[in-house]
Every structure is written in C-alpha cells, then in structure tokens.
Amino acid sequence: MDIPLGPLPARGRAREGLSPARRTTLDALLELGGRRTVAELAEALGQHPNTVREHLDALVRAGLTERTLRHSAGRGRPAALYRATLAATPAGPEYAVLAEVLIGALARAVPDRRARAAQALAAGHDWGRAIRERELIDRPLPADERRAADTPLTADTPPPADSGLVTDSRPPAVAEDPAALRDSVTRLADMLDRAGFDCRTTPEPDGGYTQRLRRCPVLDLAREHPDIVCTSHLGMARELLAHDGVAAERVTLEAFAEPGACLLRIAPPAADDD
C-alpha cells in the first residue's frame, strides 16, 4: 500500500483504568505543568514521597508520564523529573470540533489566502509565546551542562512566507554556538513529540537540522486549510527557536513534503551572521 504524502494521524489519548489515587497524582502533575520532582508532587498532594513515586512509576509504565534525570554540575544523584505525556491530557474530541469551527470561521472571514496565512503565522507566534510562558517546553540547559552533554543527535532522536514579526524579550543569539543550537532543536523536538507530531530529528552535514513530523494532531484540518494550520505550526516553531536566538528566516516548514512526514528545517547560521 502506498503511503500518502505527509504525516499520519496522532495517536489517541487514554486515561481509562487508572485507580483514583493514580488519577489524582496524574492530575496534580498536569496542574503543576512542566517537569516535576517527586518532592514537589508530594508537597502538592500532601502525601509521602514514596507513595507518590510508586504512583508516578506506574504512570510511566502506562505511558501517561515520562521520567528523565536532571544532572547537576556538583556531586550527588541526579534528580528524577516526571512530566505528563500527550496521552494524559484530558481534552476530548470537543476541542477538535472547536478548532475546526474556528479555522473555518477564519477562512471565511479572511478570503485572501496571503492575508490569512499572515494572520495564522502571527497566531503561531502567540501560540509559541504561550507555550514558553506556561513552561510546556523545557528551559535551555546552562552552558556547562550543554558541554557535558556534547554528543551528536542521531536520526532516531525522540519539525510559506517570511513574517517579519518581532517577538518579545529575545536573548542574545546563543544559538550561534553549535551546542546551544542542538539544545534548542532537541527541546523543540521533545515538545513537538509530546504534542503528537512523532518528531524525529536528523542533523545535516551543513550544521542545520531536519525534523520529520510523522504524525499530525489535526491532519484533516491541515489537509483542508494548510495555509492556516501548517503556517500556525511554523509560527509556533519560529517563536520558540527565536527565543533561543535562531532567526525566523532560518526556520521553514515543508508541509506534506514526503510520504509519511512534513519537514521542519532549521538552517545553520550564515558564516557572516553576527
């Protein structure tokens, strides 16, 4: 069977079968947001850390949370960090219907395709800012931790017109450092993966990156309105990378570019970039 161009539909969400105690633990993790330690969750729940750790590890086995380690520059065991996965989100199909209605309304309200794409790109930038402000994407690693983790990405590492938009409070262009750029791309890939895009990152020989988005949470809408859906995804990615110093023109999205994926490309900095 031929594989159609573009990504596959996103996997469904599942919270069924949880005990009340584990559902409570999962809800607390969702409410706190971001990556959290056992101690933080135990304090929020008023429970013993060992009890909370048991529930969290069960949720990891169920695919509803993920566990990573936070290494520090000093001595001591790295702290375990837990974060809810996409499968844990409680949003139901009603929100997909709402997205369909809103996108259809924008398409009718702005009949000019170029103007519609410009509004979608601006909305994507707003989306990226909201993701960052709500800590739905990890913060940049400190320079010493980037050096400690200075290993190349592999192809299996688990993203149409320029906007000219100015985003808020951008730091210096730290992404001119290859390790900083790799960190930025890795954090974006992690967020996209959790959002249902099944993102796989490939480093390119020129120092850039290609992110294959192999699934899409709103595939039918993207096929019908790529100028809105795909362009808003581009704006979101540009905003998140711009906060790390990656210029907007270096980030492009090729929607439905190959069988099984869209391609988000992050170009390396030009040799004469400041």
Number of C-alpha atoms within 10 A of each C-alpha: 3 5 11 12 14 24 25 21 16 17 14 11 16 15 16 8 9 14 11 9 12 17 17 14 22 23 16 16 25 19 10 15 16 17 22 19 18 21 18 16 22 18 12 13 15 10 12 13 17 12 13 22 19 12 18 25 16 15 24 16 10 16 16 21 22 18 17 13 12 12 15 13 10 7 7 8 10 13 15 16 17 24 23 26 20 21 19 23 16 12 11 10 9 9 10 14 11 11 15 15 12 12 19 15 11 14 17 11 10 13 10 10 12 13 12 19 24 21 19 24 29 23 18 25 26 17 19 25 18 14 17 16 10 11 14 17 21 16 13 14 15 13 13 11 14 16 12 11 13 14 10 11 16 11 14 9 15 15 30 16 13 13 15 9 13 12 16 10 8 14 11 12 18 16 23 18 12 16 20 22 24 21 22 25 27 19 19 21 25 20 20 22 20 19 19 22 26 26 28 23 25 17 18 14 8 9 13 19 22 22 26 26 26 24 22 23 18 18 18 12 18 19 14 12 17 18 22 25 22 26 28 24 23 27 28 24 26 26 31 26 24 26 23 23 19 26 18 22 13 17 24 22 23 18 24 20 15 16 14 16 27 26 23 23 20 27 18 20 20 9 7 5 7 7
